[in-house]
Amino acid sequence: MNSMNSTNSKARTVIEALPWLRRFHGKTVVIKFGGNAMVDEELKAAFAQDVVSLRYAGLRPVVVHGGGPQISAQLDRLGLVSEFKAGLRVTTPEAMDVVRMVLAGQVQRELVGLLNRHGPFAVGMTGEDAHTMTAVRRMAEVDGEPVDIGLVGDIVAVDPETLEALLACGRIPVVSPVARGAGGEIYNINADLAAAALAEALSAEKLIVLTDVEGLYADWPYSTDVIRSLTVSELAAMLPGLASGMVPKMEGCLRAVRAGVGTAHVLDGRVPHSLLLEVFTGEGVGTAVVPDPAVIPDRVPA
C-alpha cells in the first residue's frame, strides 16, 4: 500500500506540473545565481540539476552569476580592501583585475562544468564578448548624495544576438557580469542588474534572483514576514527604505518588470531545488514582483 501511495504521489507531482510546462515551454528564463547557493557544494549541484531540468523541459534558461564571496576572498589574499557602498562593491583598477579573473576564470568555469555534467549544454561568456553588454560608469547614492565607487558600471545597451544564437542551438549561456564601456574601459556590473538587463533584452518570461534570505521582508528588521507578491508601484515606493544588500536585487526586479518581463522573483537559494518549485508549482519560496494591474477607464471617450 505504501508503494502504491508513493507511486500516486509521484504521478500527482508530474500531473500538477503539466500546466506550468505548457505555459513556459519555449520561454526564456533568466536566472541570477548567487548567495549561499554559490558556496555550498550540495546547493551548487542542485542548482545545476534544476537549470538542466528546465532545458530538458523545453525552457530556454540563461544564467548570470555573481561571485562576491570569491572576489572578496581573493582580494583578502592579495591584501586589497573590500568595501561596499549602497550594496555595490567599490572597484579600483586593481580590484577590477581581480573581478575579471575570479568571475570569468574561476566561478564561471566551475558553473559551466557543473551544468555540463548533465549534457553538452553550458557555454561561458562575459558581457564583453561580442559587445553583448555596454555600460557607463555608475555612481552610488549614499544619504541622497552621489558617491564615486570606481569601475562600477550600469548597463545602457544589450546586443542579444549572441545569446539568441546560443539559445537557438539549445545551449545554456552562463554570463559573467563584466561589460565594456564605449571607450573600451571595463566595468564591474552588479549581477542582479546585469540579469535584469539581459531579461529585458531577451523578452524573458521570468527573471529569477537567488539570494540568502526567504524573500523581501515586509518590515525588516522588526519582522521576518515575507511579502509573497507585490506590484512594481508598491516596490518602487518601498525601494528607498530597503536594506542596502536588497537594493540591487529589488531594483533589478523593478527594472525588468517595468520593461516587459512577465514576472520577477527573489528566491531563497538556501532551499534545495527552489528554482524548480518556483517554475513548475504554485508553491513559490520567495517574493514575486508583478506588473501593475491594467487601468481600465470607466467609459470610452466619445
ABEGO torsion letter per residue (X at the ends): XAAAAAAAAAAAAAAAAAAAAAAABGBBBBBBBBEAAAABAAAAAAAAAAAAAAAAAGBBBBBBBBGAAAAAAAAAAAGBBBBBBGGBBBBBAAAAAAAAAAAAAAAAAAAAAAAAAAEBABBBBBAABGGABBBBBBBBBBGGBBBBAEBBBBBABBBAAAAAAAAAAGBBBBBBBBBBBAAGBBBBBBAAAAAAAAAAAAGBABBBBBBABAEBBABOAABABBBABBBAAAAAAAAAABBAAAAAAAAAAAAAAAAGBABBBBBBAABBGAAAAAAABABBABBBBBBBBBBBBABBBX
